[in-house]
Amino acid sequence: MTSKKPSIPEEIMTRWRRLVNIMGQVTDTSAALITQIHPETIEMLISSDSANNPYHANEVTPRRCGLYCDWVVDQKLPLLVNDAAKDSYWENNPDMAHNLTFYLGYPLCWPDGEAFGTLCVLDAEDNLSAKKYRDLIEEFQTIVNQDLAFILNQSVQQQEHNDFAKLLAQQRIEVKSRANDLAEINTAMRVLLNHREKDKENLQDELLDEIRQLVKPWLEKLEHTELEKDQQLYIARIRDHLSDSSDIPHKFWYQLTGMEQEVAKAISHGLSSKLIAKQMFVEKSTIDFHRQNIRQKLGLTSSKTNLKSFLLSFEH
């Protein structure tokens, strides 16, 4: 099974022209050629500048019509014909139309074994010089075959480079696509988290409303009974916590402990630390401690912002 082969670069063609001309001059033959086979034809790819050469570069002849070169290509073997006129096998071959009775040719092949063509010399008589320099012609054959190997290797490397570049470009497209997908996922996640946070706040509000509905009736009943002064104070605190308006947003409020929530509520109502301590039956230092914790949790540790003003800024 053959594969598509690369074309011959012009710099290689130039070197082969010099080689063919040298070969023609050394052997003193009518024609020196490098041929290239195609499915149905043989092309005289390069032809020497010999004065009596009947062939021209790129001239095309049909295949399988009895040419010397056809035999060399098919057999992949060298061929020496001293005098075709005296050889019944070759006496009617097409080259006889040019009276080229002498032939010496060698097969040219790609490195995978696929035939490329031939390297050959032809003459009108038995040529002793060609036979004398047969070793030199074989060296020229080696050079051309090495060039074919180099051309194919370069072509394979170029194809691998192109395939790699194509793969790299495809991977970049995939990476970009995945990055876009991740960006969309991140956006969706942020939206989802925002929704969950809002749902959480709504749930907290609903829960607080239920607690209000359950507790307020009982507070009203207690307020109509005879209560001691500190009991009345406790009921007032409970009612403050159940107020319909929350002075502090949920995200801050639920960071505070129960005691800190009471202190924050009292501060927002304008009570001093001393008065808050008196109402809660604790030392002022305890209220000052809770006040510092509240500032820290609300991000006011390094700020000169007044805590009461900050808490009041969240009123609805």
C-alpha positions as CSV (number, residue, x, y, z in Angstrom):
1,M,0.0,0.0,0.0
2,T,1.5,3.3,-1.1
3,S,1.1,6.6,0.6
4,K,1.2,10.1,-0.9
5,K,4.8,11.3,-1.2
6,P,6.1,14.8,-1.0
7,S,7.2,16.8,-4.0
8,I,10.9,17.4,-4.6
9,P,12.2,20.7,-3.4
10,E,13.8,23.0,-6.0
11,E,17.2,23.0,-4.2
12,I,17.3,19.2,-4.5
13,M,16.2,19.4,-8.1
14,T,19.1,21.8,-8.8
15,R,21.6,19.4,-7.2
16,W,20.2,16.5,-9.2
17,R,20.6,18.5,-12.4
18,R,24.3,19.0,-11.7
19,L,24.6,15.3,-10.8
20,V,22.9,14.1,-14.1
21,N,25.1,16.5,-16.2
22,I,28.3,15.2,-14.5
23,M,27.1,11.6,-15.1
24,G,26.5,12.3,-18.8
25,Q,29.8,14.0,-19.3
26,V,31.8,11.3,-17.5
27,T,30.1,8.4,-19.4
28,D,30.0,10.4,-22.7
29,T,26.5,9.1,-23.3
30,S,23.7,10.6,-25.4
31,A,21.3,10.8,-22.5
32,A,21.5,10.8,-18.7
33,L,18.2,10.8,-16.9
34,I,16.4,10.8,-13.6
35,T,12.9,9.5,-14.2
36,Q,9.9,9.5,-11.9
37,I,7.0,7.1,-12.2
38,H,3.4,8.0,-11.9
39,P,0.4,5.6,-12.0
40,E,0.2,5.6,-15.8
41,T,3.3,7.4,-17.0
42,I,7.1,7.8,-16.6
43,E,8.3,11.3,-16.5
44,M,11.8,12.3,-17.6
45,L,12.1,14.4,-14.4
46,I,15.7,15.6,-15.2
47,S,17.5,15.2,-18.5
48,S,21.2,15.9,-19.2
49,D,22.3,18.8,-21.4
50,S,24.0,16.4,-23.8
51,A,23.9,17.6,-27.4
52,N,22.4,14.4,-28.8
53,N,19.9,13.9,-26.0
54,P,16.5,13.2,-27.5
55,Y,14.7,13.6,-24.2
56,H,13.6,16.8,-22.6
57,A,13.0,17.5,-18.9
58,N,9.4,16.7,-17.8
59,E,8.7,14.8,-20.9
60,V,6.1,12.1,-20.3
61,T,5.9,8.6,-21.8
62,P,3.2,5.9,-21.1
63,R,4.1,3.1,-18.7
64,R,4.2,-0.6,-19.5
65,C,5.0,-0.2,-23.1
66,G,8.4,-2.0,-23.0
67,L,10.8,0.8,-21.8
68,Y,14.1,-0.1,-20.2
69,C,13.1,2.0,-17.2
70,D,9.8,0.2,-16.8
71,W,11.7,-3.1,-16.2
72,V,14.0,-1.5,-13.6
73,V,11.1,0.0,-11.7
74,D,9.1,-3.2,-11.7
75,Q,12.0,-5.5,-10.8
76,K,13.8,-3.0,-8.6
77,L,17.1,-4.2,-10.0
78,P,19.9,-2.6,-12.1
79,L,19.7,-3.3,-15.8
80,L,22.6,-3.3,-18.4
81,V,21.7,-3.7,-22.1
82,N,24.8,-3.6,-24.3
83,D,23.1,-3.7,-27.7
84,A,19.3,-3.9,-27.8
85,A,19.4,-4.4,-31.6
86,K,21.0,-7.8,-30.9
87,D,18.7,-8.7,-28.0
88,S,15.3,-10.2,-29.0
89,Y,13.8,-9.1,-25.6
90,W,14.7,-5.4,-26.2
91,E,15.0,-5.0,-29.9
92,N,11.5,-3.5,-30.2
93,N,11.4,-1.3,-27.1
94,P,10.3,2.4,-27.6
95,D,13.8,3.8,-26.9
96,M,14.9,2.1,-30.2
97,A,13.0,4.9,-32.0
98,H,15.9,7.2,-31.0
99,N,18.4,4.4,-31.8
100,L,19.3,4.2,-28.2
101,T,20.6,0.6,-28.1
102,F,22.7,0.9,-24.9
103,Y,21.2,1.3,-21.5
104,L,22.5,1.2,-17.9
105,G,20.0,2.0,-15.2
106,Y,19.4,1.8,-11.4
107,P,16.2,1.8,-9.4
108,L,15.5,4.8,-7.2
109,C,13.2,4.2,-4.1
110,W,11.7,6.0,-1.2
111,P,13.0,4.7,2.2
112,D,9.8,2.7,2.7
113,G,10.6,0.7,-0.4
114,E,8.1,2.4,-2.8
115,A,9.5,3.0,-6.2
116,F,10.4,6.6,-7.2
117,G,11.9,6.0,-10.7
118,T,15.3,5.4,-12.2
119,L,18.8,6.8,-12.6
120,C,20.1,5.9,-16.1
121,V,22.3,6.6,-19.1
122,L,21.4,5.7,-22.7
123,D,23.6,5.7,-25.9
124,A,23.5,4.8,-29.6
125,E,26.2,2.2,-29.1
126,D,27.8,-0.1,-26.6
127,N,29.4,2.4,-24.2
128,L,32.6,1.2,-22.4
129,S,32.9,4.5,-20.4
130,A,29.5,3.9,-18.8
131,K,30.5,0.4,-17.8
132,K,33.9,1.6,-16.6
133,Y,32.3,4.2,-14.3
134,R,29.5,1.9,-13.1
135,D,30.7,2.3,-9.5
136,L,30.4,6.0,-9.8
137,I,26.8,5.8,-11.2
138,E,26.0,3.5,-8.2
139,E,27.3,6.2,-5.9
140,F,25.1,8.7,-7.6
141,Q,22.2,6.3,-7.1
142,T,23.0,6.2,-3.3
143,I,23.1,10.0,-3.2
144,V,19.6,10.3,-4.8
145,N,18.1,7.6,-2.6
146,Q,19.5,9.4,0.5
147,D,18.0,12.7,-0.8
148,L,14.6,10.9,-1.1
149,A,15.0,9.6,2.5
150,F,15.8,13.2,3.7
151,I,12.8,14.7,1.8
152,L,10.4,12.1,3.3
153,N,11.8,12.5,6.8
154,Q,11.4,16.3,6.5
155,S,7.9,15.9,5.3
156,V,7.0,13.5,8.1
157,Q,8.5,15.9,10.7
158,Q,6.6,18.8,9.2
159,Q,3.3,16.8,9.2
160,E,4.0,15.9,12.9
161,H,4.6,19.6,13.6
162,N,1.4,20.6,11.9
163,D,-0.5,17.9,13.7
164,F,0.9,19.0,17.0
165,A,0.1,22.6,16.3
166,K,-3.4,21.7,15.3
167,L,-3.8,19.6,18.5
168,L,-2.3,22.5,20.6
169,A,-4.8,24.9,19.0
170,Q,-7.6,22.5,19.7
171,Q,-6.5,22.1,23.3
172,R,-6.4,25.9,23.7
173,I,-9.9,26.1,22.4
174,E,-11.0,23.4,24.9
175,V,-9.2,25.1,27.8
176,K,-10.8,28.4,26.9
177,S,-14.2,26.7,26.7
178,R,-13.6,25.0,30.0
179,A,-12.6,28.3,31.5
180,N,-15.8,29.9,30.2
181,D,-17.7,27.0,31.7
182,L,-16.0,27.5,35.0
183,A,-16.8,31.2,34.9
184,E,-20.5,30.4,34.2
185,I,-20.5,27.8,37.0
186,N,-18.9,30.3,39.4
187,T,-21.5,32.9,38.5
188,A,-24.3,30.4,39.0
189,M,-22.8,29.4,42.3
190,R,-22.7,33.0,43.5
191,V,-26.3,33.5,42.4
192,L,-27.2,30.3,44.3
193,L,-25.3,31.3,47.4
194,N,-27.0,34.7,47.3
195,H,-30.4,33.0,47.0
196,R,-29.6,30.7,49.9
197,E,-28.5,33.7,52.0
198,K,-31.8,35.4,51.2
199,D,-33.7,32.2,51.9
200,K,-31.9,31.9,55.2
201,E,-32.8,35.5,56.2
202,N,-36.4,34.9,55.1
203,L,-36.5,31.7,57.2
204,Q,-35.1,33.6,60.2
205,D,-37.7,36.3,59.7
206,E,-40.5,33.7,59.5
207,L,-39.2,31.9,62.5
208,L,-39.1,35.2,64.5
209,D,-42.6,36.0,63.4
210,E,-43.8,32.7,64.7
211,I,-42.1,33.2,68.0
212,R,-43.7,36.7,68.3
213,Q,-47.1,35.2,67.6
214,L,-46.6,32.5,70.2
215,V,-45.0,34.7,72.9
216,K,-46.7,38.1,72.6
217,P,-50.1,36.9,73.9
218,W,-48.5,35.4,77.0
219,L,-46.5,38.6,77.5
220,E,-49.7,40.6,77.4
221,K,-51.3,38.4,80.0
222,L,-48.2,38.7,82.2
223,E,-48.3,42.5,81.9
224,H,-51.8,42.5,83.4
225,T,-50.7,40.6,86.5
226,E,-49.0,42.0,89.6
227,L,-45.3,41.9,88.8
228,E,-42.2,43.0,90.7
229,K,-40.1,45.7,89.3
230,D,-37.3,43.5,88.0
231,Q,-39.9,41.1,86.5
232,Q,-41.4,44.0,84.6
233,L,-37.9,44.9,83.4
234,Y,-37.3,41.3,82.1
235,I,-40.7,41.4,80.2
236,A,-39.7,44.7,78.7
237,R,-36.4,43.2,77.5
238,I,-38.3,40.3,76.0
239,R,-40.6,42.6,74.2
240,D,-37.7,44.6,72.8
241,H,-36.2,41.4,71.4
242,L,-39.5,40.6,69.8
243,S,-39.9,44.0,68.3
244,D,-41.1,44.2,64.7
245,S,-38.0,46.2,63.7
246,S,-34.5,44.9,64.1
247,D,-31.8,47.4,64.7
248,I,-29.0,45.2,63.5
249,P,-29.0,43.1,60.2
250,H,-29.1,39.4,60.6
251,K,-25.6,38.9,59.3
252,F,-24.4,40.9,62.3
253,W,-27.1,40.1,64.8
254,Y,-26.5,36.3,64.7
255,Q,-22.8,36.7,65.4
256,L,-23.6,38.0,68.8
257,T,-24.2,36.0,71.9
258,G,-27.5,36.4,73.7
259,M,-25.9,38.6,76.3
260,E,-24.2,40.7,73.6
261,Q,-27.5,41.1,71.8
262,E,-29.1,42.5,74.9
263,V,-26.2,44.9,75.4
264,A,-26.3,46.0,71.8
265,K,-30.0,46.6,72.0
266,A,-29.6,48.7,75.1
267,I,-26.7,50.7,73.5
268,S,-28.9,51.4,70.5
269,H,-31.6,52.8,72.9
270,G,-29.0,55.3,74.2
271,L,-28.3,53.6,77.6
272,S,-24.8,54.1,79.1
273,S,-22.7,51.2,80.2
274,K,-23.3,52.1,83.8
275,L,-27.1,52.1,83.4
276,I,-27.1,48.9,81.4
277,A,-25.0,47.2,84.1
278,K,-27.5,48.4,86.7
279,Q,-30.5,47.1,84.8
280,M,-28.8,43.7,84.1
281,F,-27.5,43.4,87.7
282,V,-23.8,43.1,86.6
283,E,-20.7,45.1,86.9
284,K,-19.9,47.9,84.5
285,S,-16.7,46.2,83.5
286,T,-18.8,43.2,82.3
287,I,-20.7,45.6,80.0
288,D,-17.5,47.2,78.8
289,F,-16.2,43.7,78.0
290,H,-19.3,42.9,76.0
291,R,-19.1,46.3,74.3
292,Q,-15.6,45.5,73.0
293,N,-16.7,42.1,71.8
294,I,-19.5,43.7,69.9
295,R,-17.2,46.2,68.2
296,Q,-14.9,43.4,67.2
297,K,-17.6,41.3,65.7
298,L,-19.0,44.3,63.9
299,G,-15.6,45.2,62.4
300,L,-15.2,48.3,64.4
301,T,-12.1,47.4,66.5
302,S,-9.8,49.8,64.6
303,S,-12.5,52.4,63.9
304,K,-13.4,55.5,65.9
305,T,-17.0,55.1,64.8
306,N,-19.5,55.5,67.7
307,L,-21.1,52.2,68.5
308,K,-24.5,53.7,69.2
309,S,-24.4,55.6,65.9
310,F,-23.4,52.5,64.0
311,L,-26.2,50.4,65.5
312,L,-28.8,53.1,64.9
313,S,-27.7,53.3,61.2
314,F,-29.3,49.9,60.7
315,E,-32.8,51.0,61.8
316,H,-35.5,50.4,59.3
